[in-house]
Amino acid sequence: MFKSINSNQGELITIYFEGKTLNVPKDYNVATALLWAGVCDFRETTLNNMKRGPYCMMGVCFDCLININGMDNQQSCTIQVSDGMKIKRQVINSSGKK
C-alpha cells in the first residue's frame, strides 16, 4: 500500500508494534513508519468497529489515532518515531470505553 519514493532511507531505529519488532527509518513520523512496515489499520470506529488508518497525514482528520507508550489518542501522523517506542492499536468498544 505505501511505498517511499526516497530510495535512501537513512538510519533505522527499532520500534515495537503490538509486541512485534519493527526497524523503521528514524526520520519518519509514526503513521509513515507503520505504513512503511505494512500496518494499515490503526484503530476501529466506536459505532461499527470499522478499521481506520491514516487519511490526511497532516493532523486534521484524527483517523490515525493510536496508543503510543501507553497513551491513547495520539495523532500518529504528527509524532516522530523514537527508538524503543511502544505502539498499539487503539481499541474502544461501542460504549466509548477501552
Residue, then its C-alpha position, 0 to 999 in steps of 0.5 A: m500500500f505505501k511505498s517511499i519514493n526516497s530510495n535512501q532511507g537513512e538510519l533505522i531505529t527499532i520500534y515495537f508494534e503490538g509486541k512485534t519488532l519493527n526497524v523503521p527509518k528514524d526520520y519518519n513520523v509514526a503513521t509513515a513508519l507503520l505504513w512503511a512496515g505494512v500496518c494499515d489499520f490503526r484503530e476501529t470506529t466506536l459505532n461499527n468497529m470499522k478499521r481506520g488508518p491514516y487519511c490526511m497525514m497532516g493532523v486534521c482528520f484524527d483517523c490515525l489515532i493510536n496508543i503510543n507508550g501507553m497513551d491513547n489518542q495520539q495523532s500518529c501522523t504528527i509524532q516522530v518515531s523514537d527508538g524503543m517506542k511502544i505502539k498499539r492499536q487503539v481499541i474502544n468498544s461501542s460504549g466509548k470505553k477501552 
